[in-house]
Amino acid sequence: MNPLLVALQWAEWLVFGALAVVTFRLWRRHRSTAAAWAAATFGSLTLVVIAAAAYGPNPKHISDWVTKILVAVIVLFPYLLFRFATTFITPSRLAQRAAALGIGIVFVWTFFLPKFPPRGTPPSGPLLVYLVGLILLWTALSLPVVALLWLRGRNQPMLPRRRMRLLASATFGINISIVISGAASRANPDVTQAVTEAIGLVSAVAFYLAFAPPGPLRAWWRRGEEGSLQRAAVGVSAATTLSEVTTGLLPRIVPLFGGNGAVLIGKDHGVIGSHGMTPSETQEIDSKIRAGAGEEIDADLITLPLRNGWLAVSASAYTPFFGNEEIDLLRSVGAFIDLAIDRSALFDAERRARAEIERANEELESFLYSVSHDLKSPLVSLSGYIGYLLADYGEKLGPEGKRYIERMTANATYMDELIQDLLELSRVGRMQTEATEVDIADLIRDIAVEVRSSHPEASIEVSDAPVVWMNPIRARQLFTNLIENAVVHAGRKDVSVRVGSSRGPDGSSEISIMDNGQGIPADYRERVFRVFERLQPDEGEGTGIGLSICRKIVDSLNGRIWVADVPEGTHIEISLPANVLRARKVEVPS
């Protein structure tokens, strides 16, 4: 026999033998109907190749009945392949019965054939009719399989698509080989057999790559989809809301499985989000999962248990068999999904806590505003009656009575100032004011002129200060309070107040208001920012609200204000973020 034919037969035998082992292992691992039919199909095809190898070189050593049995096994191949392909869809009853009837007739017919002629001898009439019937039946069963696998693979992800189309191509190649073998002239049997063996070997390799593609080939086929999914997974790990998790990930997952939709279900949240599914479908899946139906709820639904819930994907019927690697890839993405859910839950808790704090602050501000207004009216009446009392009975009161009236007037004035400060404190949070660029250095120089008019011995200097984007009224209120506090509560008339600033590495600015007065005890350095807190309660000046207003103004800029720990004097520090700072405009002389 031609050495080339021998080499082709042995190569084909080895590939189909390996293919039989691969499909058997698939069946052992999956235990699915499709895997069972695949194992039966290619297990029988291995016998076909063995029979062809045995029949070709040594026909005299094989009995006629052994030959008929092996040919009968060959006859079963297209039917077994048809059953494998139709496990993913449900063919009509007519198609199933016609396939079974046709293969049954040819299978039985095989055992009633006359003796097979030697190699190169033209077949007899009955055998020729049999071969024509076999080729027609083989083609009638194979071509639908080719069309089904090729067309259905069009809507699948890249890896299942390539595997399904390799199966379709290999099936078509085997069919071509059978047609050539039966229809070719017997004048050149070696050439005919070489062609059919070569086509068979190529088909065998295609079958093997379809069922067991090597790792590098799998990675190359699915590199685009895998990269897209990994990028989406990394992206959602930075999500701050559950809706960002679902919208960023689910649309990328669905194409990976050739399905119609996906749903993310939380253990404590119910249905978090979905893509490509109706609300009724997602609720039905949620109910089934929570009922404890397990990972395989439906044949076409892939369910991935997560630490924080479940991810369910409506996949195509081909995914469990051809896309098993995609399921493994999905499991690897599950860790990112859990991190994203945890992160979103933390951000949600923070948002709810912030909203609760803001609501409480709004209620407090509203209460202060209401109480201040309610107190204002009787205070005005009280001040009016004190004025009437002095005007009408001042001469009759005597020195002691006048002293009482003066104390009442002073306390009424203090109460009025207190109410005004409370109103101002509430307005800082309630009233939205327009912002503009405020040059703090120029502002402090203006304030210094005003303060020195009532405290001429005080020294107020500013060396450097930033330009800040804020409301100019609030800016004046902030620094007027701080500088007046430094002058009034310094404990000395010749107090020196210095204002400077420095830039931080993150672009922020720290403004310092420093004086050489008596300072603030360490225990009071935070308390002075509370409402109604004063270092000397008996002193007449101040209401104890000024620094509270200052802190509220600084907080509105997302900044910080505190009393620095220094051995002498008082240092008030204000830290402002970079986003409220502006570059100082420099005028260029013309």
Buried (B, 14 or more C-beta within 10 A) or exposed (E): EEEEBBEBBEBBBEBBBBBBBBBBBBBEEBEBBBBBBBBBBBBBBBBBBBBBBBBBEEEEEBEEEEBBBBBBBBBBBBBBBBBBBBBBEEBEEEEBEBBEEBBEEBBEBBEEBEEBEEBEEEBBEEBEEBBEBBBBBBBBBBBBBBEBBBEBBEEBBBBBBBBBBBBBBBBBBBBBBBBBBBEBEEEEBEEBBBBBBBBBBBBBBBBBBBBBBEEEEBEBBBEEBBEBBBEBBEBBBEBBBBEBBBBBBBBBBBBBBBBBBBBBBBEEBEBBBBBBBEEEBBBBBBEBBEEEBEEEBEEBBBBBEBEBBBBBBBBBBBBBBBBBBBBEBBEEBBEBBBBBBEBBBEBBEEEEEEEEEEEEEEEEBEEBBEBBEEBBEEBEEBBEEBEEBBEEEEEEBEEEBEEEBEEBBEEBEBBBBBBBBBBBBBBBBEEEEEBEBBBBBEBBBEBBEBBBEEBEEBBBEBEBBBBBBBBBEBBBBBBBBBBBBBBBBBEEEEBBBBBBBEEEEEEBBBBBBBBBBBBBEEEBBEBBBEBEBBBEEEEEEBBBBBBBBBBBBBEBBEBBBBBBEEEEBBBBBBBBBEEBBEEEEEEEEE
